[in-house]
Amino acid sequence: MPEQSAEQELTWQQQRMLNDMVSSNERSSWKAYTLAFFLGGFGVHRFYLGHKWTAITILVLNLLGVSIYQTGAMPPESVPWEMVGFAMVITGFAWIIVDLFLIPGMVRKFNAGLEPELKKKLLKEWTT
């Protein structure tokens, strides 16, 4: 089989396989909104949309904030730890509220980059 570059046209079978892979891997806004609503405090909606590091940040911010708020009296006692924990949780949830406005753009960006990425991956497999 001749070697194909990313600019080369695909056969109809290859294009069909690519289209099937793209449609099965596309993300949807309603799923992202559902995840944000129910599991937003854990950053699951960002994991779903491929934003791993910001998802981890939301997760750590909220979990650490809740644990600091719950334990409260940690040394030094001069620091109002309950307020620190509360501020961390509020920051995490404010981030989720902002994400509700950003989700459509994140979904479009993820889906736009999906076909070129999968095409490159498939062409690499087909040439080896």
MDAnalysis code that builds the backbone (N, CA, C; Angstrom):
import MDAnalysis as mda
import numpy as np

u = mda.Universe.empty(384, n_residues=128, atom_resindex=np.repeat(np.arange(128), 3), trajectory=True)
u.add_TopologyAttr("name", ["N", "CA", "C"] * 128)
u.add_TopologyAttr("resid", np.arange(1, 129))
u.add_TopologyAttr("resname", ["MET", "PRO", "GLU", "GLN", "SER", "ALA", "GLU", "GLN", "GLU", "LEU", "THR", "TRP", "GLN", "GLN", "GLN", "ARG", "MET", "LEU", "ASN", "ASP", "MET", "VAL", "SER", "SER", "ASN", "GLU", "ARG", "SER", "SER", "TRP", "LYS", "ALA", "TYR", "THR", "LEU", "ALA", "PHE", "PHE", "LEU", "GLY", "GLY", "PHE", "GLY", "VAL", "HIS", "ARG", "PHE", "TYR", "LEU", "GLY", "HIS", "LYS", "TRP", "THR", "ALA", "ILE", "THR", "ILE", "LEU", "VAL", "LEU", "ASN", "LEU", "LEU", "GLY", "VAL", "SER", "ILE", "TYR", "GLN", "THR", "GLY", "ALA", "MET", "PRO", "PRO", "GLU", "SER", "VAL", "PRO", "TRP", "GLU", "MET", "VAL", "GLY", "PHE", "ALA", "MET", "VAL", "ILE", "THR", "GLY", "PHE", "ALA", "TRP", "ILE", "ILE", "VAL", "ASP", "LEU", "PHE", "LEU", "ILE", "PRO", "GLY", "MET", "VAL", "ARG", "LYS", "PHE", "ASN", "ALA", "GLY", "LEU", "GLU", "PRO", "GLU", "LEU", "LYS", "LYS", "LYS", "LEU", "LEU", "LYS", "GLU", "TRP", "THR", "THR"])
u.atoms.positions = np.array([
    [0.836, -1.171, 0.000],
    [0.000, 0.000, 0.000],
    [0.886, 1.242, 0.000],
    [0.623, 2.213, -0.889],
    [1.483, 3.392, -0.946],
    [1.332, 4.242, 0.324],
    [2.438, 4.912, 0.657],
    [2.421, 5.742, 1.863],
    [1.549, 6.968, 1.639],
    [0.709, 7.294, 2.634],
    [-0.186, 8.439, 2.527],
    [0.272, 9.535, 3.467],
    [0.168, 10.780, 3.004],
    [0.442, 11.909, 3.881],
    [-0.885, 12.439, 4.397],
    [-0.826, 13.337, 5.374],
    [-2.045, 13.876, 5.967],
    [-2.848, 14.689, 4.954],
    [-2.200, 15.220, 3.913],
    [-2.890, 16.014, 2.910],
    [-3.552, 15.142, 1.840],
    [-3.177, 13.879, 1.740],
    [-3.695, 12.994, 0.719],
    [-5.156, 12.673, 0.971],
    [-5.869, 12.438, -0.115],
    [-7.277, 12.061, -0.011],
    [-7.388, 10.630, 0.499],
    [-8.439, 10.393, 1.252],
    [-8.695, 9.056, 1.774],
    [-9.610, 8.310, 0.827],
    [-9.517, 6.997, 0.843],
    [-10.483, 6.201, 0.092],
    [-11.834, 6.332, 0.794],
    [-12.893, 5.926, 0.135],
    [-14.216, 6.072, 0.750],
    [-14.353, 5.193, 1.985],
    [-13.675, 4.021, 2.000],
    [-13.718, 3.165, 3.181],
    [-12.993, 3.829, 4.364],
    [-11.836, 4.421, 4.062],
    [-11.087, 5.095, 5.113],
    [-11.854, 6.314, 5.631],
    [-12.477, 7.056, 4.716],
    [-13.255, 8.227, 5.126],
    [-14.450, 7.816, 5.982],
    [-15.085, 6.713, 5.621],
    [-16.222, 6.218, 6.406],
    [-15.775, 5.807, 7.808],
    [-14.636, 5.115, 7.893],
    [-14.101, 4.715, 9.185],
    [-13.759, 5.950, 10.023],
    [-13.158, 6.957, 9.389],
    [-12.815, 8.193, 10.081],
    [-14.075, 8.898, 10.590],
    [-15.090, 8.987, 9.735],
    [-16.346, 9.631, 10.138],
    [-17.006, 8.899, 11.304],
    [-16.968, 7.565, 11.269],
    [-17.535, 6.780, 12.377],
    [-16.783, 7.052, 13.682],
    [-15.462, 7.119, 13.598],
    [-14.660, 7.378, 14.793],
    [-14.905, 8.782, 15.327],
    [-15.020, 9.747, 14.419],
    [-15.270, 11.126, 14.851],
    [-16.626, 11.222, 15.536],
    [-17.655, 10.646, 14.922],
    [-18.994, 10.757, 15.513],
    [-19.092, 10.011, 16.848],
    [-18.337, 8.947, 17.013],
    [-18.403, 8.220, 18.289],
    [-17.579, 8.890, 19.379],
    [-16.640, 9.773, 19.006],
    [-15.793, 10.446, 19.993],
    [-16.168, 11.902, 20.228],
    [-17.148, 12.424, 19.494],
    [-17.554, 13.814, 19.677],
    [-18.147, 14.020, 21.063],
    [-17.973, 15.214, 21.578],
    [-18.536, 15.584, 22.879],
    [-19.791, 16.410, 22.641],
    [-20.718, 16.348, 23.597],
    [-21.951, 17.118, 23.461],
    [-22.091, 18.098, 24.619],
    [-22.711, 19.233, 24.322],
    [-22.894, 20.270, 25.340],
    [-23.798, 19.799, 26.467],
    [-24.856, 19.081, 26.121],
    [-25.793, 18.684, 27.182],
    [-25.150, 17.719, 28.166],
    [-24.253, 16.845, 27.688],
    [-23.548, 15.950, 28.610],
    [-22.591, 16.744, 29.499],
    [-21.919, 17.717, 28.900],
    [-20.990, 18.544, 29.675],
    [-21.739, 19.354, 30.733],
    [-22.909, 19.908, 30.357],
    [-23.715, 20.642, 31.340],
    [-24.210, 19.723, 32.455],
    [-24.622, 18.529, 32.106],
    [-25.092, 17.577, 33.116],
    [-23.969, 17.227, 34.085],
    [-22.781, 16.969, 33.537],
    [-21.637, 16.662, 34.394],
    [-21.269, 17.853, 35.274],
    [-21.322, 19.057, 34.708],
    [-21.003, 20.251, 35.492],
    [-22.011, 20.448, 36.618],
    [-23.281, 20.183, 36.328],
    [-24.319, 20.384, 37.335],
    [-24.202, 19.379, 38.484],
    [-24.010, 18.112, 38.148],
    [-23.997, 17.077, 39.182],
    [-22.612, 16.813, 39.779],
    [-21.566, 16.909, 38.965],
    [-20.219, 16.559, 39.433],
    [-19.202, 17.677, 39.211],
    [-19.687, 18.903, 39.064],
    [-18.811, 20.040, 38.788],
    [-17.767, 20.273, 39.856],
    [-18.105, 20.017, 41.107],
    [-17.154, 20.210, 42.198],
    [-15.936, 19.315, 42.098],
    [-16.043, 18.263, 41.334],
    [-14.910, 17.359, 41.102],
    [-14.230, 17.629, 39.758],
    [-14.718, 18.600, 38.992],
    [-14.117, 18.956, 37.708],
    [-14.366, 17.943, 36.616],
    [-15.357, 17.078, 36.773],
    [-15.590, 15.990, 35.822],
    [-15.919, 16.526, 34.424],
    [-16.644, 17.642, 34.351],
    [-16.985, 18.209, 33.045],
    [-15.735, 18.640, 32.282],
    [-14.714, 19.092, 32.991],
    [-13.473, 19.476, 32.322],
    [-12.653, 18.254, 31.905],
    [-12.671, 17.204, 32.716],
    [-12.041, 15.947, 32.275],
    [-12.706, 15.465, 30.987],
    [-14.022, 15.515, 30.935],
    [-14.805, 15.082, 29.770],
    [-14.408, 15.859, 28.523],
    [-14.095, 17.150, 28.673],
    [-13.765, 17.994, 27.528],
    [-12.260, 18.088, 27.269],
    [-11.469, 17.284, 27.967],
    [-10.042, 17.203, 27.692],
    [-9.180, 18.240, 28.385],
    [-9.721, 18.959, 29.356],
    [-8.962, 19.961, 30.100],
    [-8.515, 19.351, 31.427],
    [-7.538, 18.458, 31.339],
    [-7.137, 17.651, 32.489],
    [-6.584, 18.491, 33.645],
    [-5.692, 19.424, 33.366],
    [-5.017, 20.149, 34.443],
    [-5.943, 21.118, 35.163],
    [-6.848, 21.764, 34.439],
    [-7.788, 22.638, 35.133],
    [-8.818, 21.809, 35.904],
    [-9.123, 20.625, 35.416],
    [-10.022, 19.733, 36.153],
    [-9.376, 19.307, 37.467],
    [-8.107, 18.968, 37.414],
    [-7.383, 18.594, 38.637],
    [-7.332, 19.775, 39.598],
    [-7.149, 20.981, 39.066],
    [-7.111, 22.179, 39.910],
    [-8.435, 22.383, 40.630],
    [-9.561, 22.248, 39.906],
    [-10.878, 22.389, 40.536],
    [-11.064, 21.314, 41.606],
    [-10.694, 20.099, 41.290],
    [-10.829, 18.991, 42.232],
    [-10.046, 19.257, 43.514],
    [-8.779, 19.618, 43.377],
    [-7.925, 19.862, 44.538],
    [-8.429, 21.072, 45.317],
    [-8.804, 22.127, 44.611],
    [-9.297, 23.332, 45.278],
    [-10.513, 23.033, 46.147],
    [-11.462, 22.304, 45.597],
    [-12.677, 22.004, 46.362],
    [-12.435, 20.992, 47.480],
    [-11.712, 19.925, 47.198],
    [-11.468, 18.918, 48.240],
    [-10.620, 19.472, 49.379],
    [-9.585, 20.217, 49.015],
    [-8.736, 20.814, 50.042],
    [-9.510, 21.874, 50.824],
    [-10.311, 22.665, 50.128],
    [-11.115, 23.677, 50.796],
    [-12.100, 23.083, 51.779],
    [-12.774, 22.011, 51.378],
    [-13.732, 21.359, 52.278],
    [-13.009, 20.751, 53.477],
    [-11.870, 20.114, 53.245],
    [-11.154, 19.487, 54.368],
    [-10.609, 20.541, 55.324],
    [-10.112, 21.654, 54.804],
    [-9.628, 22.727, 55.687],
    [-10.793, 23.327, 56.464],
    [-11.903, 23.535, 55.801],
    [-13.079, 24.105, 56.463],
    [-13.592, 23.181, 57.572],
    [-13.584, 21.873, 57.291],
    [-14.094, 20.913, 58.276],
    [-13.171, 20.775, 59.490],
    [-11.873, 20.752, 59.272],
    [-10.951, 20.579, 60.393],
    [-10.845, 21.850, 61.215],
    [-10.887, 22.987, 60.564],
    [-10.959, 24.266, 61.265],
    [-9.743, 24.627, 62.078],
    [-9.626, 24.121, 63.284],
    [-8.575, 24.543, 64.208],
    [-7.277, 23.805, 63.925],
    [-6.442, 24.405, 63.100],
    [-5.114, 23.863, 62.825],
    [-4.108, 24.913, 63.276],
    [-2.912, 24.498, 63.653],
    [-1.919, 25.496, 64.044],
    [-1.475, 26.295, 62.824],
    [-1.155, 27.509, 62.874],
    [-1.321, 28.387, 64.031],
    [-2.775, 28.822, 64.178],
    [-3.188, 29.001, 65.409],
    [-4.574, 29.346, 65.694],
    [-4.925, 30.762, 65.267],
    [-3.921, 31.584, 65.008],
    [-4.174, 32.974, 64.614],
    [-4.746, 33.073, 63.193],
    [-4.602, 32.011, 62.411],
    [-5.123, 31.998, 61.042],
    [-6.562, 31.478, 61.073],
    [-7.509, 32.206, 60.485],
    [-8.897, 31.739, 60.455],
    [-9.079, 30.657, 59.377],
    [-8.736, 29.419, 59.714],
    [-8.715, 28.339, 58.732],
    [-10.083, 28.065, 58.126],
    [-11.138, 28.270, 58.912],
    [-12.482, 28.052, 58.358],
    [-12.728, 28.988, 57.183],
    [-12.261, 30.230, 57.336],
    [-12.446, 31.219, 56.261],
    [-11.585, 30.873, 55.041],
    [-10.398, 30.360, 55.269],
    [-9.523, 29.956, 54.169],
    [-10.184, 28.824, 53.379],
    [-10.662, 27.821, 54.096],
    [-11.333, 26.697, 53.434],
    [-12.583, 27.139, 52.708],
    [-13.364, 27.990, 53.335],
    [-14.595, 28.497, 52.723],
    [-14.270, 29.281, 51.452],
    [-13.234, 30.112, 51.488],
    [-12.831, 30.895, 50.310],
    [-12.388, 29.977, 49.173],
    [-11.714, 28.891, 49.495],
    [-11.276, 27.950, 48.455],
    [-12.474, 27.284, 47.790],
    [-13.445, 26.871, 48.589],
    [-14.640, 26.222, 48.036],
    [-15.438, 27.206, 47.191],
    [-15.595, 28.432, 47.675],
    [-16.324, 29.455, 46.900],
    [-15.612, 29.726, 45.583],
    [-14.292, 29.789, 45.601],
    [-13.526, 29.995, 44.367],
    [-13.749, 28.843, 43.396],
    [-13.724, 27.614, 43.897],
    [-13.952, 26.452, 43.040],
    [-15.332, 26.472, 42.404],
    [-16.341, 26.812, 43.180],
    [-17.697, 26.831, 42.637],
    [-17.941, 28.042, 41.733],
    [-17.257, 29.155, 41.990],
    [-17.348, 30.297, 41.068],
    [-16.765, 29.902, 39.708],
    [-15.696, 29.109, 39.727],
    [-15.085, 28.627, 38.498],
    [-16.088, 27.786, 37.706],
    [-16.846, 26.970, 38.400],
    [-17.841, 26.124, 37.738],
    [-18.946, 26.983, 37.114],
    [-19.360, 28.028, 37.798],
    [-20.384, 28.922, 37.244],
    [-19.864, 29.605, 35.984],
    [-18.618, 30.027, 35.989],
    [-18.020, 30.608, 34.782],
    [-17.971, 29.564, 33.671],
    [-17.658, 28.327, 34.035],
    [-17.606, 27.241, 33.048],
    [-18.950, 27.022, 32.354],
    [-20.047, 27.304, 33.040],
    [-21.357, 27.141, 32.403],
    [-21.479, 28.006, 31.151],
    [-20.796, 29.134, 31.140],
    [-20.787, 30.002, 29.957],
    [-19.721, 29.582, 28.941],
    [-18.690, 28.880, 29.405],
    [-17.578, 28.479, 28.536],
    [-17.775, 27.122, 27.874],
    [-18.694, 26.318, 28.375],
    [-18.865, 24.951, 27.879],
    [-19.129, 24.889, 26.371],
    [-20.025, 25.698, 25.782],
    [-20.237, 25.580, 24.333],
    [-18.954, 25.774, 23.512],
    [-18.133, 26.740, 23.899],
    [-16.869, 26.960, 23.194],
    [-15.882, 25.829, 23.389],
    [-15.841, 25.272, 24.605],
    [-14.939, 24.149, 24.864],
    [-15.357, 22.921, 24.051],
    [-16.670, 22.706, 23.920],
    [-17.166, 21.577, 23.128],
    [-16.809, 21.773, 21.658],
    [-17.041, 22.984, 21.142],
    [-16.699, 23.261, 19.729],
    [-15.212, 23.058, 19.473],
    [-14.366, 23.558, 20.384],
    [-12.922, 23.422, 20.216],
    [-12.496, 21.964, 20.242],
    [-13.048, 21.188, 21.179],
    [-12.710, 19.766, 21.262],
    [-13.113, 19.049, 19.981],
    [-14.346, 19.279, 19.525],
    [-14.849, 18.583, 18.342],
    [-14.135, 19.022, 17.068],
    [-13.716, 20.293, 16.992],
    [-12.999, 20.774, 15.808],
    [-11.626, 20.115, 15.675],
    [-10.978, 19.836, 16.781],
    [-9.655, 19.217, 16.735],
    [-9.687, 17.707, 16.637],
    [-10.873, 17.134, 16.719],
    [-10.991, 15.676, 16.755],
    [-10.661, 15.025, 15.413],
    [-11.233, 15.531, 14.315],
    [-11.022, 14.898, 13.010],
    [-9.557, 14.931, 12.577],
    [-8.869, 16.092, 12.626],
    [-7.449, 16.074, 12.237],
    [-6.600, 15.139, 13.088],
    [-6.886, 15.093, 14.390],
    [-6.127, 14.217, 15.284],
    [-6.351, 12.743, 14.931],
    [-7.618, 12.366, 14.735],
    [-7.916, 10.973, 14.400],
    [-7.403, 10.608, 13.008],
    [-7.476, 11.559, 12.080],
    [-6.976, 11.298, 10.722],
    [-5.484, 11.025, 10.750],
    [-4.749, 11.833, 11.511],
    [-3.303, 11.633, 11.626],
    [-3.003, 10.262, 12.244],
    [-3.762, 9.904, 13.278],
    [-3.570, 8.629, 13.950],
    [-3.881, 7.457, 13.015],
    [-4.980, 7.555, 12.278],
    [-5.343, 6.483, 11.356],
    [-4.377, 6.346, 10.195],
    [-3.917, 7.468, 9.653],
    [-2.952, 7.413, 8.552],
    [-1.653, 6.760, 9.013],
    [-1.282, 7.030, 10.248],
    [-0.074, 6.405, 10.797],
    [-0.259, 4.889, 10.901],
    [-1.450, 4.465, 11.351],
    [-1.731, 3.026, 11.453],
    [-1.789, 2.361, 10.088],
    [-2.397, 3.042, 9.105],
    [-2.572, 2.453, 7.779],
    [-1.266, 2.345, 7.017],
    [-0.278, 3.196, 7.351],
    [0.988, 3.143, 6.617],
    [1.985, 2.178, 7.245],
    [1.689, 1.689, 8.445],
    [2.634, 0.759, 9.075],
    [2.192, -0.668, 8.900],
])
